[in-house]
Amino acid sequence: MAGRIEDYALIGDMQTAALVCRDGTVDWLCLPRFDSHAIFAGLLGTEEHGFWRLGPAHAADAEPPSATRRSYRGDSLILESEWDTRRGTVRVTDFMPPRDGAPQLIRIVEGVSGRVPMRSALRMRFSYGRVVPWVHRHEGRTVAVAGPDSVWFDTPAETYGKSLTTYSDFTVGPGERIAFTISWEPSHKQPPPLPEPEQSLEATEDFWREWVEHCTYHGPYREAVIRSLITLKALTYAPTGGIVAAPTTSLPEDIGGVRNWDYRYTWLRDAAITLSSLLRTGYREEARAWREWLLRAVAGDPENLQIMYGIAGERELGEAELDWLPGYENSAPVRVGNGAAHQLQLDVYGEVTEALHLGHMTGLARNDYASLLQLKLIRYLEKHWQEPDEGIWEVRGPRRHFVHSKVMAWVAVDRTIKLVESGDADGPLDEWKQLRDDIHRDVCEKGYDKERNTFTQSYGSKELDASLLLIPQVGFLPPDDKRVIGTVEAIQRELSTSDGFILRYPTEGQHEGVDGLPGDEGAFLACSFWMADDLAMIGRVDEARKLFEKLLALRNDLGLLAEEWDPRLKRQVGNFPQAFSHVPLIDTALRLTASGAYGG
């Protein structure tokens, strides 16, 4: 069985990523891209679906031992795991060098003390665990081939095959270092060059050290902010600038349930808020690359803006179920692709416009097409803002007039007015100011419950929704407005879990709720960070800081967060690590630092 979600570490090369468990098992890796088929899919099934375990040898009928301690090497994505055994101590260093040629996963075993018996067990299964490759030797190297893919396995250690698995048994003493590398190459091409593990390790460490030096945040939460920024960088597909929501698919929001989705794509919303965090912490190059990705993806067709695209801008992300995989802890179905790609989510127009506006305000080089795109998006909203949509949470039930969607339509118009007023674009200012007023009035009249003094999830609804917490953050209303304060307090009362974290909206157990799905889910971590932001904005700064620090305590030992927290099981759930959790962590840290809310 796979480990708990928080038992995993992330390593990656900014084109794909692997998850490494505490016991030294790589249970998830897609090659050559984030959205490629997995060669290790044990995370969503069993060992039969592919894994690579490297750690101290153990009895066949015993569980592999978990590392005694593990950490990233400084501010990097280089994982170091150490085991203290009765025979001595051993360290395994796992990393994926930023790509210059074939993608590689490198694992270096180092003896620290004593002499420790070790084992590497490598079981490659292509096509998400469905295909057993042809494994053979080629000029002293081991290669696994299936269809278009080949994976090359290199190590100086002796290897042998057994039960369709490649093993290596060896002993390591003090100061001894033995490297193991897998490299991917299209099967019709020549073999990839022999790896150079030690040089690659040094280059990888240099890369991350130099990248982190650009960070402009030096506040009290720097460790958490840096780790989140590194995670966001790892989720960026370097060739195009597209940012995946997470490197995994189908990690459940409800253990044993059906709320399992593929997050290995670029959501405009997630990427736009990621861009915001990167810009405010000094990372302009990533912001520029994302803007270029956006302009290519949208192309000349902004009226058919999708909520998400492939990492290179692909539009067709057809959803399918992999029925041979039982799912993480039997949470079926396992899905690839995402059927929500063609939903109507009007809030996306606001998030994209806000991101373009922020780039403009923080000095990104002017791009005339970016300004033209912004104007075209407003022309679309002029005609469609009054329509119902699926909203920020991608409900699979009927469309509604979601308040958050209308608020973000207001944001799109407001930021475009600012663009025209700055002199960098032309447009009908009076007409758009009237449109901004009309949307504002509509929301305040139809999306606000006077009796309870709170905005509601949708027009005519009594339900609440945590996305309403963004109303003061985007400037729709000032923080001291009684309607804002009432909404914050209502969400605290009605959407808080027993430990004070925030649900997205009410769910109905085994009955279908507003989202058209049965089952419940955990507390959505982004919403809990939004609550901390709002508390700080309405003057409850100490409460905001305490909630923020409770949220930081939910991170795993490596500083990583999934999408949600299950308050019953006291564990992380959902795809992992999740950009939509790490971005608001950064934003809240910046807000609390600016307010002086930290404890000294």
C-alpha positions, 0 to 999 in steps of 0.5 A, spaced: 500 500 500 502 507 498 504 511 504 500 517 507 499 523 502 504 527 507 509 521 507 511 523 500 517 528 498 517 532 491 523 532 487 523 534 479 526 537 474 521 543 472 518 538 466 516 532 470 516 530 478 516 524 482 514 522 489 518 519 494 515 516 500 519 515 507 521 508 506 525 510 500 520 508 494 518 512 488 511 511 487 509 516 482 513 518 476 510 520 469 515 521 463 517 525 460 512 530 462 507 532 468 502 529 464 505 523 460 503 516 462 506 514 469 512 509 469 511 508 477 503 508 478 504 504 485 501 511 488 494 509 485 495 501 486 499 496 488 507 495 487 504 491 481 503 498 477 510 500 478 515 502 483 522 503 485 525 502 492 532 504 495 533 503 502 536 498 507 535 491 506 529 488 510 526 481 511 521 479 505 515 479 510 517 485 513 515 492 512 520 496 509 523 501 514 522 508 514 527 513 514 529 516 521 530 523 518 529 526 512 530 533 509 531 537 503 538 540 502 538 547 504 533 551 499 533 546 494 529 540 491 534 535 493 532 530 498 536 527 503 533 521 507 537 517 512 536 511 516 539 509 522 540 501 523 543 496 528 549 496 523 550 503 521 547 509 518 546 510 511 544 516 507 540 516 500 540 523 496 534 523 491 534 529 485 532 530 478 537 535 475 534 541 471 533 538 464 539 538 459 537 532 454 534 526 457 530 526 463 533 523 469 532 521 476 538 520 480 539 516 487 546 516 490 547 512 496 552 514 501 555 510 507 555 514 514 557 509 519 558 502 519 556 497 514 549 497 512 546 492 507 542 495 502 537 493 496 534 497 490 528 494 487 526 497 480 519 495 477 517 499 471 510 498 468 509 503 463 502 506 461 500 507 468 502 500 470 498 497 465 504 495 460 510 490 462 516 493 458 521 488 455 527 489 459 534 487 457 541 489 457 544 493 451 552 494 451 552 493 459 546 498 460 539 495 462 534 498 458 526 497 459 522 498 452 515 499 451 512 502 445 514 509 444 518 509 451 525 507 453 528 507 460 535 506 461 538 504 468 545 505 470 549 503 476 556 500 478 552 496 482 551 488 480 544 487 478 539 481 477 532 480 474 527 476 478 519 476 478 519 482 473 523 486 477 530 489 477 534 488 483 541 490 486 543 487 493 550 491 496 553 493 502 555 500 503 561 503 508 563 510 511 564 514 505 562 510 500 557 512 494 554 508 489 549 512 484 543 509 481 540 513 475 534 512 470 533 516 464 528 516 459 528 517 451 524 515 445 525 508 444 526 509 436 532 514 438 539 512 440 541 511 448 541 517 452 548 519 454 551 515 460 549 519 467 554 523 471 551 523 478 556 527 482 556 533 477 549 533 476 548 533 483 553 539 484 549 543 478 542 541 481 545 544 488 547 551 484 541 551 480 537 552 486 541 556 490 542 561 485 534 561 484 532 562 491 537 568 491 532 572 487 527 572 492 525 579 495 521 576 501 526 576 508 520 576 513 519 572 519 516 566 515 521 566 510 522 558 511 515 557 509 515 562 503 521 559 500 519 552 500 512 554 497 516 558 492 521 552 490 514 548 490 511 552 485 517 553 481 517 545 481 510 545 478 512 550 472 513 546 465 520 550 463 519 549 456 513 553 456 512 557 462 505 553 464 504 551 471 500 545 473 496 545 479 499 539 482 503 533 479 498 528 481 492 525 478 486 522 482 489 523 490 482 523 493 479 529 496 475 524 500 478 517 502 474 511 499 470 516 495 469 519 488 472 526 488 478 524 484 481 529 479 487 529 474 490 536 476 496 535 471 494 541 467 494 549 467 488 552 470 488 559 468 485 561 475 491 557 479 496 560 474 494 567 475 494 567 482 501 563 482 504 569 477 501 574 483 505 570 488 511 570 484 511 577 482 511 579 489 517 575 491 521 578 485 520 572 480 519 576 474 522 571 469 517 566 471 511 571 470 513 573 463 514 566 461 507 565 464 504 571 460 507 568 454 504 561 455 497 565 456 498 569 450 499 562 446 494 558 449 488 563 448 491 565 441 486 569 437 480 566 440 479 569 447 471 568 446 472 561 447 477 562 453 478 555 457 478 554 464 484 550 463 489 548 458 495 543 457 502 545 459 504 547 452 497 550 451 493 544 448 485 544 448 483 537 448 484 534 455 478 529 454 477 525 461 477 517 461 477 512 467 483 507 468 479 501 471 485 497 472 488 501 477 484 500 484 485 508 486 489 511 492 486 507 498 481 504 494 478 511 492 476 509 485 475 511 479 482 513 477 481 519 472 486 522 467 484 528 463 479 533 465 472 534 463 471 540 466 476 544 461 470 546 457 466 549 463 464 556 463 467 559 469 466 567 469 471 568 474 477 566 470 476 572 466 477 576 472 483 572 475 487 573 468 485 580 467 488 581 475 494 577 473 495 581 467 494 588 471 499 586 476 504 584 471 503 591 468 503 595 475 510 591 477 514 593 471 513 587 466 515 589 459 509 592 455 506 587 451 501 590 446 497 583 445 496 582 452 493 589 453 489 587 446 487 580 450 485 584 456 480 589 452 477 583 448 476 579 454 472 585 457 468 585 450 466 578 452 464 579 459 459 585 457 455 580 453 455 574 458 457 576 465 449 576 467 449 568 465 450 563 470 456 558 470 459 552 473 463 557 478 470 557 481 469 550 484 467 547 477 461 544 480 458 538 476 451 540 477 446 545 474 449 552 473 448 558 477 449 565 478 455 564 483 457 571 487 464 569 486 464 569 479 460 576 478 465 579 483 471 577 479 467 579 472 467 586 476 474 585 477 476 584 470 472 591 468 475 595 474 482 593 472 481 594 465 479 601 466 485 602 470 489 600 464 485 605 460 486 610 465 494 609 465 494 611 457 496 604 455 490 602 452 484 605 449 477 603 450 470 606 452 471 609 459 464 611 461 461 605 458 465 600 462 465 605 468 457 604 468 458 596 467 462 596 473 457 599 477 452 595 474 455 589 476 457 591 483 449 593 484 447 586 481 451 583 486 449 587 492 442 586 491 441 579 489 447 576 492 447 579 499 442 576 505 440 582 509 437 578 514 443 574 516 448 580 514 452 575 509 453 574 501 451 568 499 454 562 494 449 564 489 443 568 487 437 566 491 441 561 495 442 561 503 448 557 502 455 560 504 461 559 500 468 560 502 470 564 495 466 570 498 472 571 503 475 574 496 471 580 496 475 585 500 481 582 497 480 584 490 477 590 492 470 589 491 468 592 498 473 595 503 474 590 509 471 595 514 464 594 510 459 591 515 457 586 509 464 584 509 465 583 516 458 579 516 460 574 511 467 573 514 463 571 521 458 567 517 463 563 514 466 562 521 460 560 524 457 555 518 463 553 514 469 552 520 471 545 522 472 543 529 479 545 529 477 552 525 479 550 518 474 552 513 470 548 508 469 550 501 461 550 501 456 545 505 456 538 502 451 532 503 454 526 505 451 520 500 446 525 497 448 530 491 450 537 493 451 543 490 457 540 486 453 535 483 457 529 487 456 525 493 460 524 499 464 529 503 471 533 503 476 536 507 477 543 509 480 546 503 487 549 505 486 555 500 480 557 503 483 557 510 489 561 508 483 566 505 480 566 512 487 568 515 487 574 510 480 577 512 481 576 519 487 581 518 484 585 514 478 586 519 483 588 524 483 581 528 490 580 527 492 576 533 487 571 530 489 571 523 496 569 526 494 564 530 490 561 524 496 562 519 501 558 524 496 552 525 495 552 517 503 552 517 503 546 522 499 542 517 505 541 512 508 535 512 516 535 515 518 537 508 513 543 508 509 541 503 501 541 502 496 537 499 489 540 497 485 539 503 485 537 510 481 531 513 479 534 520 476 527 522 482 523 519 487 528 521 491 527 515 492 531 508 487 529 502 487 531 495 492 532 489 499 533 492 503 538 492 498 543 491 499 550 488 493 552 490 495 551 497 502 554 497 500 560 493 495 563 499 500 561 504 505 566 501 500 571 500 498 570 507 505 571 510 506 577 506 500 580 509 501 578 516 508 581 515 506 587 512 501 588 518 507 586 523 502 580 526 507 575 527 509 574 534 516 578 535 
